[in-house]
């Protein structure tokens, strides 16, 4: 059984790794993000993601076209 220090170190290391992964995800283009979803075969509806992107596009366009 691991001692308490080792457990805390592993927990901290995992959190750092997750933060690094989040940073990587945040830097992806939409196209790269969609490719990763497809490659990992995640159960995400690409049509739904496309709808969200289109909706965001329209909102931002309306704001900027004023």
PDB file with SEQRES, HELIX, SHEET and CRYST1 records, atoms N, CA, C and O in Angstrom:
SEQRES   1 A   66  UNK UNK UNK UNK UNK UNK UNK UNK UNK UNK UNK UNK UNK          
SEQRES   2 A   66  UNK UNK UNK UNK UNK UNK UNK UNK UNK UNK UNK UNK UNK          
SEQRES   3 A   66  UNK UNK UNK UNK UNK UNK UNK UNK UNK UNK UNK UNK UNK          
SEQRES   4 A   66  UNK UNK UNK UNK UNK UNK UNK UNK UNK UNK UNK UNK UNK          
SEQRES   5 A   66  UNK UNK UNK UNK UNK UNK UNK UNK UNK UNK UNK UNK UNK          
SEQRES   6 A   66  UNK                                                          
HELIX    1 AA1 UNK A    4  UNK A   26  1                                  23    
HELIX    2 AA2 UNK A   30  UNK A   39  1                                  10    
HELIX    3 AA3 UNK A   46  UNK A   64  1                                  19    
CRYST1    1.000    1.000    1.000  90.00  90.00  90.00 P 1           1          
ATOM      1  N   UNK A   1       0.839  -1.187   0.000  1.00  0.00           N  
ATOM      2  CA  UNK A   1       0.000   0.000   0.000  1.00  0.00           C  
ATOM      3  C   UNK A   1       0.882   1.247   0.000  1.00  0.00           C  
ATOM      4  O   UNK A   1       1.903   1.303   0.685  1.00  0.00           O  
ATOM      5  N   UNK A   2       0.476   2.222  -0.764  1.00  0.00           N  
ATOM      6  CA  UNK A   2       1.250   3.451  -0.857  1.00  0.00           C  
ATOM      7  C   UNK A   2       1.123   4.266   0.417  1.00  0.00           C  
ATOM      8  O   UNK A   2       0.083   4.274   1.076  1.00  0.00           O  
ATOM      9  N   UNK A   3       2.201   4.946   0.742  1.00  0.00           N  
ATOM     10  CA  UNK A   3       2.106   5.834   1.894  1.00  0.00           C  
ATOM     11  C   UNK A   3       1.371   7.114   1.503  1.00  0.00           C  
ATOM     12  O   UNK A   3       1.126   7.358   0.321  1.00  0.00           O  
ATOM     13  N   UNK A   4       1.028   7.909   2.473  1.00  0.00           N  
ATOM     14  CA  UNK A   4       0.228   9.118   2.235  1.00  0.00           C  
ATOM     15  C   UNK A   4       0.949  10.107   1.321  1.00  0.00           C  
ATOM     16  O   UNK A   4       0.321  10.711   0.452  1.00  0.00           O  
ATOM     17  N   UNK A   5       2.253  10.278   1.504  1.00  0.00           N  
ATOM     18  CA  UNK A   5       3.014  11.205   0.668  1.00  0.00           C  
ATOM     19  C   UNK A   5       2.942  10.780  -0.789  1.00  0.00           C  
ATOM     20  O   UNK A   5       2.717  11.613  -1.668  1.00  0.00           O  
ATOM     21  N   UNK A   6       3.128   9.501  -1.051  1.00  0.00           N  
ATOM     22  CA  UNK A   6       3.086   8.991  -2.422  1.00  0.00           C  
ATOM     23  C   UNK A   6       1.712   9.194  -3.026  1.00  0.00           C  
ATOM     24  O   UNK A   6       1.607   9.568  -4.194  1.00  0.00           O  
ATOM     25  N   UNK A   7       0.672   8.962  -2.274  1.00  0.00           N  
ATOM     26  CA  UNK A   7      -0.693   9.164  -2.769  1.00  0.00           C  
ATOM     27  C   UNK A   7      -0.919  10.629  -3.132  1.00  0.00           C  
ATOM     28  O   UNK A   7      -1.509  10.930  -4.170  1.00  0.00           O  
ATOM     29  N   UNK A   8      -0.459  11.526  -2.289  1.00  0.00           N  
ATOM     30  CA  UNK A   8      -0.612  12.960  -2.572  1.00  0.00           C  
ATOM     31  C   UNK A   8       0.199  13.373  -3.791  1.00  0.00           C  
ATOM     32  O   UNK A   8      -0.250  14.191  -4.595  1.00  0.00           O  
ATOM     33  N   UNK A   9       1.398  12.806  -3.928  1.00  0.00           N  
ATOM     34  CA  UNK A   9       2.237  13.122  -5.078  1.00  0.00           C  
ATOM     35  C   UNK A   9       1.577  12.657  -6.374  1.00  0.00           C  
ATOM     36  O   UNK A   9       1.568  13.387  -7.365  1.00  0.00           O  
ATOM     37  N   UNK A  10       1.030  11.457  -6.365  1.00  0.00           N  
ATOM     38  CA  UNK A  10       0.349  10.930  -7.548  1.00  0.00           C  
ATOM     39  C   UNK A  10      -0.871  11.785  -7.867  1.00  0.00           C  
ATOM     40  O   UNK A  10      -1.124  12.092  -9.032  1.00  0.00           O  
ATOM     41  N   UNK A  11      -1.620  12.167  -6.858  1.00  0.00           N  
ATOM     42  CA  UNK A  11      -2.795  13.020  -7.056  1.00  0.00           C  
ATOM     43  C   UNK A  11      -2.380  14.360  -7.670  1.00  0.00           C  
ATOM     44  O   UNK A  11      -3.012  14.832  -8.616  1.00  0.00           O  
ATOM     45  N   UNK A  12      -1.333  14.966  -7.141  1.00  0.00           N  
ATOM     46  CA  UNK A  12      -0.834  16.240  -7.665  1.00  0.00           C  
ATOM     47  C   UNK A  12      -0.355  16.077  -9.106  1.00  0.00           C  
ATOM     48  O   UNK A  12      -0.675  16.898  -9.965  1.00  0.00           O  
ATOM     49  N   UNK A  13       0.404  15.028  -9.369  1.00  0.00           N  
ATOM     50  CA  UNK A  13       0.914  14.773 -10.720  1.00  0.00           C  
ATOM     51  C   UNK A  13      -0.220  14.609 -11.720  1.00  0.00           C  
ATOM     52  O   UNK A  13      -0.138  15.110 -12.842  1.00  0.00           O  
ATOM     53  N   UNK A  14      -1.262  13.920 -11.325  1.00  0.00           N  
ATOM     54  CA  UNK A  14      -2.419  13.732 -12.199  1.00  0.00           C  
ATOM     55  C   UNK A  14      -3.116  15.056 -12.489  1.00  0.00           C  
ATOM     56  O   UNK A  14      -3.554  15.294 -13.614  1.00  0.00           O  
ATOM     57  N   UNK A  15      -3.219  15.906 -11.492  1.00  0.00           N  
ATOM     58  CA  UNK A  15      -3.840  17.217 -11.693  1.00  0.00           C  
ATOM     59  C   UNK A  15      -3.014  18.073 -12.647  1.00  0.00           C  
ATOM     60  O   UNK A  15      -3.568  18.754 -13.510  1.00  0.00           O  
ATOM     61  N   UNK A  16      -1.706  18.042 -12.496  1.00  0.00           N  
ATOM     62  CA  UNK A  16      -0.830  18.799 -13.394  1.00  0.00           C  
ATOM     63  C   UNK A  16      -0.982  18.284 -14.821  1.00  0.00           C  
ATOM     64  O   UNK A  16      -1.070  19.077 -15.758  1.00  0.00           O  
ATOM     65  N   UNK A  17      -1.012  16.971 -14.993  1.00  0.00           N  
ATOM     66  CA  UNK A  17      -1.185  16.382 -16.311  1.00  0.00           C  
ATOM     67  C   UNK A  17      -2.517  16.812 -16.926  1.00  0.00           C  
ATOM     68  O   UNK A  17      -2.570  17.154 -18.107  1.00  0.00           O  
ATOM     69  N   UNK A  18      -3.588  16.795 -16.136  1.00  0.00           N  
ATOM     70  CA  UNK A  18      -4.897  17.219 -16.631  1.00  0.00           C  
ATOM     71  C   UNK A  18      -4.881  18.689 -17.033  1.00  0.00           C  
ATOM     72  O   UNK A  18      -5.461  19.052 -18.057  1.00  0.00           O  
ATOM     73  N   UNK A  19      -4.237  19.529 -16.256  1.00  0.00           N  
ATOM     74  CA  UNK A  19      -4.143  20.952 -16.608  1.00  0.00           C  
ATOM     75  C   UNK A  19      -3.385  21.137 -17.922  1.00  0.00           C  
ATOM     76  O   UNK A  19      -3.754  21.980 -18.740  1.00  0.00           O  
ATOM     77  N   UNK A  20      -2.340  20.359 -18.123  1.00  0.00           N  
ATOM     78  CA  UNK A  20      -1.580  20.435 -19.372  1.00  0.00           C  
ATOM     79  C   UNK A  20      -2.430  19.989 -20.558  1.00  0.00           C  
ATOM     80  O   UNK A  20      -2.351  20.578 -21.635  1.00  0.00           O  
ATOM     81  N   UNK A  21      -3.232  18.962 -20.366  1.00  0.00           N  
ATOM     82  CA  UNK A  21      -4.111  18.484 -21.428  1.00  0.00           C  
ATOM     83  C   UNK A  21      -5.157  19.539 -21.757  1.00  0.00           C  
ATOM     84  O   UNK A  21      -5.454  19.775 -22.928  1.00  0.00           O  
ATOM     85  N   UNK A  22      -5.719  20.177 -20.731  1.00  0.00           N  
ATOM     86  CA  UNK A  22      -6.698  21.244 -20.951  1.00  0.00           C  
ATOM     87  C   UNK A  22      -6.066  22.384 -21.749  1.00  0.00           C  
ATOM     88  O   UNK A  22      -6.692  22.915 -22.667  1.00  0.00           O  
ATOM     89  N   UNK A  23      -4.846  22.762 -21.411  1.00  0.00           N  
ATOM     90  CA  UNK A  23      -4.142  23.808 -22.164  1.00  0.00           C  
ATOM     91  C   UNK A  23      -3.993  23.406 -23.624  1.00  0.00           C  
ATOM     92  O   UNK A  23      -4.176  24.226 -24.524  1.00  0.00           O  
ATOM     93  N   UNK A  24      -3.659  22.138 -23.853  1.00  0.00           N  
ATOM     94  CA  UNK A  24      -3.510  21.641 -25.222  1.00  0.00           C  
ATOM     95  C   UNK A  24      -4.841  21.702 -25.975  1.00  0.00           C  
ATOM     96  O   UNK A  24      -4.886  22.123 -27.130  1.00  0.00           O  
ATOM     97  N   UNK A  25      -5.915  21.282 -25.319  1.00  0.00           N  
ATOM     98  CA  UNK A  25      -7.240  21.307 -25.950  1.00  0.00           C  
ATOM     99  C   UNK A  25      -7.642  22.737 -26.281  1.00  0.00           C  
ATOM    100  O   UNK A  25      -8.180  23.000 -27.357  1.00  0.00           O  
ATOM    101  N   UNK A  26      -7.387  23.658 -25.365  1.00  0.00           N  
ATOM    102  CA  UNK A  26      -7.766  25.051 -25.584  1.00  0.00           C  
ATOM    103  C   UNK A  26      -7.023  25.678 -26.753  1.00  0.00           C  
ATOM    104  O   UNK A  26      -7.508  26.644 -27.342  1.00  0.00           O  
ATOM    105  N   UNK A  27      -5.862  25.151 -27.099  1.00  0.00           N  
ATOM    106  CA  UNK A  27      -5.088  25.727 -28.194  1.00  0.00           C  
ATOM    107  C   UNK A  27      -5.441  25.123 -29.557  1.00  0.00           C  
ATOM    108  O   UNK A  27      -4.912  25.565 -30.577  1.00  0.00           O  
ATOM    109  N   UNK A  28      -6.318  24.131 -29.592  1.00  0.00           N  
ATOM    110  CA  UNK A  28      -6.693  23.479 -30.849  1.00  0.00           C  
ATOM    111  C   UNK A  28      -7.585  24.375 -31.695  1.00  0.00           C  
ATOM    112  O   UNK A  28      -8.371  25.163 -31.170  1.00  0.00           O  
ATOM    113  N   UNK A  29      -7.455  24.246 -32.994  1.00  0.00           N  
ATOM    114  CA  UNK A  29      -8.429  24.861 -33.880  1.00  0.00           C  
ATOM    115  C   UNK A  29      -9.705  24.021 -33.830  1.00  0.00           C  
ATOM    116  O   UNK A  29      -9.683  22.879 -33.371  1.00  0.00           O  
ATOM    117  N   UNK A  30     -10.797  24.578 -34.294  1.00  0.00           N  
ATOM    118  CA  UNK A  30     -12.057  23.830 -34.326  1.00  0.00           C  
ATOM    119  C   UNK A  30     -11.902  22.587 -35.186  1.00  0.00           C  
ATOM    120  O   UNK A  30     -12.386  21.513 -34.830  1.00  0.00           O  
ATOM    121  N   UNK A  31     -11.231  22.733 -36.311  1.00  0.00           N  
ATOM    122  CA  UNK A  31     -11.018  21.600 -37.219  1.00  0.00           C  
ATOM    123  C   UNK A  31     -10.223  20.490 -36.518  1.00  0.00           C  
ATOM    124  O   UNK A  31     -10.596  19.320 -36.591  1.00  0.00           O  
ATOM    125  N   UNK A  32      -9.136  20.855 -35.846  1.00  0.00           N  
ATOM    126  CA  UNK A  32      -8.334  19.858 -35.129  1.00  0.00           C  
ATOM    127  C   UNK A  32      -9.135  19.203 -34.008  1.00  0.00           C  
ATOM    128  O   UNK A  32      -9.017  18.001 -33.769  1.00  0.00           O  
ATOM    129  N   UNK A  33      -9.947  20.002 -33.327  1.00  0.00           N  
ATOM    130  CA  UNK A  33     -10.796  19.479 -32.263  1.00  0.00           C  
ATOM    131  C   UNK A  33     -11.769  18.425 -32.816  1.00  0.00           C  
ATOM    132  O   UNK A  33     -11.929  17.352 -32.235  1.00  0.00           O  
ATOM    133  N   UNK A  34     -12.406  18.744 -33.928  1.00  0.00           N  
ATOM    134  CA  UNK A  34     -13.337  17.797 -34.545  1.00  0.00           C  
ATOM    135  C   UNK A  34     -12.619  16.533 -35.003  1.00  0.00           C  
ATOM    136  O   UNK A  34     -13.158  15.434 -34.872  1.00  0.00           O  
ATOM    137  N   UNK A  35     -11.415  16.675 -35.535  1.00  0.00           N  
ATOM    138  CA  UNK A  35     -10.637  15.503 -35.950  1.00  0.00           C  
ATOM    139  C   UNK A  35     -10.328  14.591 -34.769  1.00  0.00           C  
ATOM    140  O   UNK A  35     -10.427  13.369 -34.877  1.00  0.00           O  
ATOM    141  N   UNK A  36      -9.954  15.187 -33.649  1.00  0.00           N  
ATOM    142  CA  UNK A  36      -9.656  14.372 -32.460  1.00  0.00           C  
ATOM    143  C   UNK A  36     -10.904  13.638 -31.995  1.00  0.00           C  
ATOM    144  O   UNK A  36     -10.839  12.462 -31.638  1.00  0.00           O  
ATOM    145  N   UNK A  37     -12.040  14.325 -31.998  1.00  0.00           N  
ATOM    146  CA  UNK A  37     -13.280  13.655 -31.610  1.00  0.00           C  
ATOM    147  C   UNK A  37     -13.555  12.467 -32.516  1.00  0.00           C  
ATOM    148  O   UNK A  37     -13.946  11.399 -32.045  1.00  0.00           O  
ATOM    149  N   UNK A  38     -13.354  12.649 -33.806  1.00  0.00           N  
ATOM    150  CA  UNK A  38     -13.571  11.559 -34.759  1.00  0.00           C  
ATOM    151  C   UNK A  38     -12.574  10.425 -34.536  1.00  0.00           C  
ATOM    152  O   UNK A  38     -12.959   9.256 -34.511  1.00  0.00           O  
ATOM    153  N   UNK A  39     -11.300  10.764 -34.374  1.00  0.00           N  
ATOM    154  CA  UNK A  39     -10.253   9.751 -34.223  1.00  0.00           C  
ATOM    155  C   UNK A  39     -10.397   8.945 -32.943  1.00  0.00           C  
ATOM    156  O   UNK A  39     -10.082   7.755 -32.922  1.00  0.00           O  
ATOM    157  N   UNK A  40     -10.864   9.572 -31.888  1.00  0.00           N  
ATOM    158  CA  UNK A  40     -11.029   8.873 -30.604  1.00  0.00           C  
ATOM    159  C   UNK A  40     -12.373   8.165 -30.526  1.00  0.00           C  
ATOM    160  O   UNK A  40     -12.682   7.483 -29.549  1.00  0.00           O  
ATOM    161  N   UNK A  41     -13.162   8.344 -31.576  1.00  0.00           N  
ATOM    162  CA  UNK A  41     -14.485   7.716 -31.669  1.00  0.00           C  
ATOM    163  C   UNK A  41     -15.358   8.035 -30.447  1.00  0.00           C  
ATOM    164  O   UNK A  41     -16.045   7.174 -29.898  1.00  0.00           O  
ATOM    165  N   UNK A  42     -15.297   9.308 -30.050  1.00  0.00           N  
ATOM    166  CA  UNK A  42     -16.132   9.768 -28.944  1.00  0.00           C  
ATOM    167  C   UNK A  42     -17.564   9.919 -29.429  1.00  0.00           C  
ATOM    168  O   UNK A  42     -17.815  10.268 -30.582  1.00  0.00           O  
ATOM    169  N   UNK A  43     -18.474   9.656 -28.547  1.00  0.00           N  
ATOM    170  CA  UNK A  43     -19.888   9.697 -28.910  1.00  0.00           C  
ATOM    171  C   UNK A  43     -20.388  11.138 -28.880  1.00  0.00           C  
ATOM    172  O   UNK A  43     -21.174  11.529 -28.017  1.00  0.00           O  
ATOM    173  N   UNK A  44     -19.910  11.905 -29.842  1.00  0.00           N  
ATOM    174  CA  UNK A  44     -20.311  13.304 -29.971  1.00  0.00           C  
ATOM    175  C   UNK A  44     -20.913  13.458 -31.352  1.00  0.00           C  
ATOM    176  O   UNK A  44     -20.341  13.022 -32.350  1.00  0.00           O  
ATOM    177  N   UNK A  45     -22.044  14.069 -31.393  1.00  0.00           N  
ATOM    178  CA  UNK A  45     -22.701  14.292 -32.663  1.00  0.00           C  
ATOM    179  C   UNK A  45     -22.024  15.450 -33.379  1.00  0.00           C  
ATOM    180  O   UNK A  45     -22.113  16.595 -32.936  1.00  0.00           O  
ATOM    181  N   UNK A  46     -21.353  15.159 -34.475  1.00  0.00           N  
ATOM    182  CA  UNK A  46     -20.666  16.200 -35.237  1.00  0.00           C  
ATOM    183  C   UNK A  46     -21.668  17.236 -35.722  1.00  0.00           C  
ATOM    184  O   UNK A  46     -21.361  18.427 -35.767  1.00  0.00           O  
ATOM    185  N   UNK A  47     -22.860  16.790 -36.085  1.00  0.00           N  
ATOM    186  CA  UNK A  47     -23.892  17.734 -36.521  1.00  0.00           C  
ATOM    187  C   UNK A  47     -24.230  18.727 -35.418  1.00  0.00           C  
ATOM    188  O   UNK A  47     -24.451  19.909 -35.684  1.00  0.00           O  
ATOM    189  N   UNK A  48     -24.267  18.249 -34.187  1.00  0.00           N  
ATOM    190  CA  UNK A  48     -24.568  19.137 -33.054  1.00  0.00           C  
ATOM    191  C   UNK A  48     -23.435  20.135 -32.850  1.00  0.00           C  
ATOM    192  O   UNK A  48     -23.684  21.316 -32.607  1.00  0.00           O  
ATOM    193  N   UNK A  49     -22.226  19.679 -32.946  1.00  0.00           N  
ATOM    194  CA  UNK A  49     -21.081  20.575 -32.817  1.00  0.00           C  
ATOM    195  C   UNK A  49     -21.090  21.611 -33.941  1.00  0.00           C  
ATOM    196  O   UNK A  49     -20.845  22.793 -33.700  1.00  0.00           O  
ATOM    197  N   UNK A  50     -21.367  21.176 -35.145  1.00  0.00           N  
ATOM    198  CA  UNK A  50     -21.470  22.116 -36.276  1.00  0.00           C  
ATOM    199  C   UNK A  50     -22.572  23.141 -36.041  1.00  0.00           C  
ATOM    200  O   UNK A  50     -22.399  24.315 -36.366  1.00  0.00           O  
ATOM    201  N   UNK A  51     -23.696  22.717 -35.485  1.00  0.00           N  
ATOM    202  CA  UNK A  51     -24.802  23.631 -35.185  1.00  0.00           C  
ATOM    203  C   UNK A  51     -24.366  24.685 -34.173  1.00  0.00           C  
ATOM    204  O   UNK A  51     -24.678  25.866 -34.323  1.00  0.00           O  
ATOM    205  N   UNK A  52     -23.647  24.253 -33.144  1.00  0.00           N  
ATOM    206  CA  UNK A  52     -23.173  25.180 -32.114  1.00  0.00           C  
ATOM    207  C   UNK A  52     -22.202  26.190 -32.722  1.00  0.00           C  
ATOM    208  O   UNK A  52     -22.273  27.382 -32.423  1.00  0.00           O  
ATOM    209  N   UNK A  53     -21.302  25.716 -33.568  1.00  0.00           N  
ATOM    210  CA  UNK A  53     -20.341  26.615 -34.212  1.00  0.00           C  
ATOM    211  C   UNK A  53     -21.060  27.614 -35.112  1.00  0.00           C  
ATOM    212  O   UNK A  53     -20.729  28.800 -35.118  1.00  0.00           O  
ATOM    213  N   UNK A  54     -22.040  27.135 -35.871  1.00  0.00           N  
ATOM    214  CA  UNK A  54     -22.816  28.049 -36.722  1.00  0.00           C  
ATOM    215  C   UNK A  54     -23.566  29.088 -35.900  1.00  0.00           C  
ATOM    216  O   UNK A  54     -23.631  30.259 -36.275  1.00  0.00           O  
ATOM    217  N   UNK A  55     -24.127  28.654 -34.784  1.00  0.00           N  
ATOM    218  CA  UNK A  55     -24.850  29.590 -33.911  1.00  0.00           C  
ATOM    219  C   UNK A  55     -23.897  30.643 -33.356  1.00  0.00           C  
ATOM    220  O   UNK A  55     -24.231  31.828 -33.316  1.00  0.00           O  
ATOM    221  N   UNK A  56     -22.709  30.211 -32.926  1.00  0.00           N  
ATOM    222  CA  UNK A  56     -21.711  31.155 -32.432  1.00  0.00           C  
ATOM    223  C   UNK A  56     -21.279  32.109 -33.537  1.00  0.00           C  
ATOM    224  O   UNK A  56     -21.134  33.309 -33.300  1.00  0.00           O  
ATOM    225  N   UNK A  57     -21.078  31.594 -34.724  1.00  0.00           N  
ATOM    226  CA  UNK A  57     -20.719  32.428 -35.865  1.00  0.00           C  
ATOM    227  C   UNK A  57     -21.753  33.518 -36.081  1.00  0.00           C  
ATOM    228  O   UNK A  57     -21.400  34.683 -36.263  1.00  0.00           O  
ATOM    229  N   UNK A  58     -23.020  33.150 -36.062  1.00  0.00           N  
ATOM    230  CA  UNK A  58     -24.086  34.126 -36.281  1.00  0.00           C  
ATOM    231  C   UNK A  58     -24.145  35.177 -35.181  1.00  0.00           C  
ATOM    232  O   UNK A  58     -24.348  36.358 -35.461  1.00  0.00           O  
ATOM    233  N   UNK A  59     -23.971  34.759 -33.944  1.00  0.00           N  
ATOM    234  CA  UNK A  59     -23.992  35.704 -32.822  1.00  0.00           C  
ATOM    235  C   UNK A  59     -22.831  36.693 -32.942  1.00  0.00           C  
ATOM    236  O   UNK A  59     -23.021  37.902 -32.804  1.00  0.00           O  
ATOM    237  N   UNK A  60     -21.630  36.174 -33.198  1.00  0.00           N  
ATOM    238  CA  UNK A  60     -20.472  37.051 -33.317  1.00  0.00           C  
ATOM    239  C   UNK A  60     -20.584  37.968 -34.535  1.00  0.00           C  
ATOM    240  O   UNK A  60     -20.190  39.133 -34.478  1.00  0.00           O  
ATOM    241  N   UNK A  61     -21.114  37.446 -35.620  1.00  0.00           N  
ATOM    242  CA  UNK A  61     -21.315  38.270 -36.816  1.00  0.00           C  
ATOM    243  C   UNK A  61     -22.261  39.420 -36.520  1.00  0.00           C  
ATOM    244  O   UNK A  61     -21.984  40.564 -36.880  1.00  0.00           O  
ATOM    245  N   UNK A  62     -23.379  39.123 -35.865  1.00  0.00           N  
ATOM    246  CA  UNK A  62     -24.343  40.164 -35.527  1.00  0.00           C  
ATOM    247  C   UNK A  62     -23.729  41.233 -34.646  1.00  0.00           C  
ATOM    248  O   UNK A  62     -23.987  42.423 -34.831  1.00  0.00           O  
ATOM    249  N   UNK A  63     -22.918  40.813 -33.689  1.00  0.00           N  
ATOM    250  CA  UNK A  63     -22.266  41.789 -32.801  1.00  0.00           C  
ATOM    251  C   UNK A  63     -21.302  42.679 -33.564  1.00  0.00           C  
ATOM    252  O   UNK A  63     -21.245  43.884 -33.319  1.00  0.00           O  
ATOM    253  N   UNK A  64     -20.557  42.108 -34.471  1.00  0.00           N  
ATOM    254  CA  UNK A  64     -19.502  42.840 -35.171  1.00  0.00           C  
ATOM    255  C   UNK A  64     -20.004  43.618 -36.367  1.00  0.00           C  
ATOM    256  O   UNK A  64     -19.339  44.554 -36.812  1.00  0.00           O  
ATOM    257  N   UNK A  65     -21.152  43.258 -36.895  1.00  0.00           N  
ATOM    258  CA  UNK A  65     -21.681  43.927 -38.077  1.00  0.00           C  
ATOM    259  C   UNK A  65     -22.422  45.222 -37.733  1.00  0.00           C  
ATOM    260  O   UNK A  65     -22.825  45.966 -38.626  1.00  0.00           O  
ATOM    261  N   UNK A  66     -22.593  45.479 -36.476  1.00  0.00           N  
ATOM    262  CA  UNK A  66     -23.327  46.697 -36.050  1.00  0.00           C  
ATOM    263  C   UNK A  66     -22.517  47.936 -36.261  1.00  0.00           C  
ATOM    264  O   UNK A  66     -22.981  49.036 -35.958  1.00  0.00           O  
TER     265      UNK A  66                                                      
END                                                                             
